[in-house]
Amino acid sequence: MTEKLAELRELMERTCQRKMRTPKDFDTMSAQIFLVTHQNVNSSTLKRFYGYVGEVQFPRESTLDILCQYVGFCSWEAFVQQDRSTKKESNLVVGEHFYASQLRMGQRIRIIWQPDRVVVAVYGGNDRFVVIEAEQTKLPVGATFRCSLFIQNEPLYITEVTGLGSIPVDYVCGSDHGIRYSVIA
């Protein structure tokens, strides 16, 4: 059972996209759990579950159900009975993200992914971008693409990419480790 609890803690950190090291980390996770499940798990409960204060404590099953719902399972029982070899096929977007429609025309976004790939693109409206800087990537300066959603630490799927051949194609950036982005004023 200890192994399953450790696995759950790891999944929770991945879902929250942060390691539980400070009181603020536990407050953030508590808030995210509420956003996803519409149920409260106090940050003090999370601190005890992680052993941040004292020894690791085994929460009530009702609390474990909520924690498992946060990471995409319907209950603690379903989490325990899962086949370890199965990969989770879906997940809620709880990490930092934004929609292209929130940008102003002419605003720039910097996108980086491993290893050392960098693209700076300018927003042209209607989810359309033009690459104005490119380093270590197949996307050349002048390429255009469409993208509506950017999520930190997740792959970026762009469509209608021009500049890579004679016809528009679709392209994924950061398929293994995700992307990091920042909006440039």
C-alpha positions in Angstrom: 0.0 0.0 0.0 2.9 2.4 0.7 4.0 2.0 -2.9 0.5 3.0 -4.2 0.5 6.1 -1.9 4.0 7.1 -3.2 2.7 6.6 -6.8 -0.3 8.8 -6.0 1.8 11.5 -4.6 4.0 11.5 -7.7 1.0 11.7 -10.0 -0.4 14.6 -7.9 2.8 16.5 -8.3 2.9 15.9 -12.1 -0.8 17.0 -12.3 0.0 20.1 -10.3 3.2 20.7 -12.2 5.3 21.3 -9.1 7.1 19.5 -6.4 5.7 19.9 -2.9 8.4 21.8 -1.1 6.9 24.9 0.4 3.6 25.8 2.1 2.6 27.8 -1.1 3.0 24.5 -3.1 0.4 22.8 -0.9 -1.9 25.8 -1.0 -1.7 25.8 -4.9 -2.4 22.1 -5.0 -5.3 22.4 -2.6 -6.8 25.1 -4.9 -6.3 23.0 -8.0 -7.9 20.0 -6.4 -11.0 22.1 -5.7 -11.1 23.5 -9.3 -10.9 19.9 -10.7 -13.1 18.0 -8.2 -15.2 20.7 -6.6 -14.3 19.2 -3.3 -12.0 20.6 -0.6 -8.8 19.0 0.6 -7.1 21.3 3.1 -3.4 22.1 2.5 -2.7 20.8 6.1 -4.1 17.4 5.0 -1.8 17.5 2.0 1.2 18.4 4.1 0.5 15.4 6.4 0.0 13.1 3.3 3.4 14.2 2.0 5.1 14.0 5.4 5.9 17.7 5.2 4.9 18.1 8.8 5.7 15.0 10.9 5.4 11.5 9.6 3.4 10.6 6.5 -0.2 10.0 7.5 -2.6 7.7 5.6 -5.7 9.9 4.8 -9.3 8.7 5.1 -10.6 6.8 2.1 -12.9 9.7 1.2 -9.9 12.0 1.0 -8.0 9.4 -1.1 -11.0 9.3 -3.5 -10.8 13.0 -4.0 -7.0 12.9 -4.6 -7.5 10.1 -7.1 -10.2 12.1 -8.9 -7.7 15.0 -9.1 -5.3 12.8 -11.1 -7.9 11.3 -13.4 -9.3 8.2 -11.6 -12.9 7.8 -10.3 -11.8 6.5 -6.8 -9.0 5.2 -4.6 -10.2 1.7 -5.4 -10.0 2.2 -9.1 -6.5 3.7 -8.7 -5.3 0.7 -6.6 -6.8 -1.8 -9.1 -5.3 -0.1 -12.2 -2.8 -2.1 -14.3 0.6 -0.5 -13.8 1.4 -1.0 -17.5 -1.6 1.2 -18.7 -0.9 4.7 -19.6 -3.4 7.4 -18.8 -5.0 8.4 -22.1 -6.6 11.6 -20.9 -6.2 14.3 -18.3 -7.6 17.7 -17.3 -5.7 20.8 -18.2 -4.8 22.3 -14.8 -1.4 23.7 -15.6 -0.6 27.2 -16.7 -2.1 27.9 -20.1 -3.6 30.6 -22.3 -5.6 30.9 -25.5 -4.2 32.7 -28.5 -7.4 34.8 -28.6 -6.2 36.5 -25.4 -3.3 38.1 -27.4 -3.4 41.4 -29.1 -2.5 41.8 -32.7 1.3 42.2 -33.1 2.0 40.7 -29.7 4.9 38.1 -29.7 5.2 34.7 -28.0 8.5 33.0 -27.3 8.3 29.2 -27.4 11.2 26.9 -26.2 11.6 23.1 -26.1 14.4 20.6 -25.9 17.1 20.5 -27.0 17.7 24.3 -27.3 14.9 25.0 -29.8 13.5 28.5 -29.8 10.8 30.2 -31.8 9.5 33.7 -31.5 6.2 34.3 -33.4 4.0 37.4 -33.8 0.3 37.1 -33.5 -1.8 38.1 -36.5 -5.3 37.4 -35.2 -7.6 34.5 -35.7 -5.2 32.0 -34.0 -2.6 32.8 -36.7 1.2 33.4 -36.1 4.2 34.3 -38.2 7.7 33.0 -37.1 10.1 36.0 -36.7 13.0 34.2 -35.0 14.0 30.6 -35.1 16.9 28.7 -33.5 17.6 24.9 -33.9 14.2 24.1 -35.3 12.7 23.1 -38.6 10.3 26.1 -38.4 12.0 28.8 -40.5 11.6 32.6 -40.2 8.6 33.5 -42.2 6.7 30.3 -41.6 3.1 30.7 -40.6 0.9 28.5 -38.4 -2.3 28.3 -36.4 -2.6 27.5 -32.7 -5.4 28.3 -30.3 -4.0 26.9 -27.0 -0.6 27.0 -25.3 0.0 24.8 -22.2 3.2 25.0 -20.1 5.2 21.7 -20.1 2.9 20.0 -22.6 3.4 19.3 -26.3 2.4 22.1 -28.6 0.3 21.1 -31.7 0.3 23.7 -34.5 -1.7 23.4 -37.7 -1.6 24.8 -41.2 2.1 25.3 -41.0 3.5 26.9 -44.2 7.2 27.2 -45.0 8.1 23.5 -44.6 7.2 22.4 -48.0 4.8 22.9 -50.9 1.7 22.3 -48.9 0.6 23.3 -45.3 1.4 20.6 -42.7 0.7 20.0 -39.0 3.6 20.0 -36.5 4.3 19.1 -32.9 6.8 21.0 -30.7 8.1 19.3 -27.6 6.5 16.0 -28.0 8.4 14.3 -25.2 9.1 17.0 -22.6 6.6 19.7 -23.6 7.2 23.4 -24.3 7.7 26.5 -22.2 6.3 29.8 -23.5 6.3 33.4 -22.5 4.4 36.3 -24.0 6.5 39.3 -25.0 4.9 42.7 -24.5 
